């Protein structure tokens, strides 16, 4: 609220100060009374976004269940694990051994390279529930954590009045694990590198929300 500058006379100064104080109190009371936690405002959605990122702001690599085996065929095809695991091993995050397994058409050699987390690597394997097509995972290997910098845009879909949706575009800050400073790590995890370089306003992320009984709740999945 902007109040007009007034230069009262000596005899009216006290009464005007009193009235001004009453007006401010009344205005604040009105604002508090009219606040709607379900309104799709940047303020309401910022609180919901902060809560979501506090709980689900980790960026993880979809490396759910360890140990992870790599066949010779996968290594030769340039699969992502075949590219990433050797770098992770160099960084001391995993170690590998050759393990005999039954031969099959997919693995005629009857051997796999088995990668397991080291003590250093286990520090980054943390609770991060994920479910997809009926498969549930409790943990993941996580390398960064996001925090909101500011909300840039809010788009609302109120076509279903009882279940409106909102999509928030926001800039962010990011805390990455120390070993992501390594040039080889940045090379084999290009998406993490891109997100890291986009912090501070260079890149915007989006998060979807749906309106619940007590306010806005983050939706899982792409938007």
Protein Blocks (a to p, Z undefined) as FASTA:
>chain_A
ZZddddddfklmmmmmmmmmmmmmmmmmmmmmmpcfkbccfklmmmmmmmmmmmmmccce
hiabccddddfklmmnopaklmmmmmmmmnopaccddddddddfklmnopacdddddfkl
mmmgccddddeehiacfbdcdfbdcddfbdfbdcddfkbmmlccddddddddddddfklm
pmklmmmmmmlmmmmmmgghlaccdddddddfkbccddedjZZ
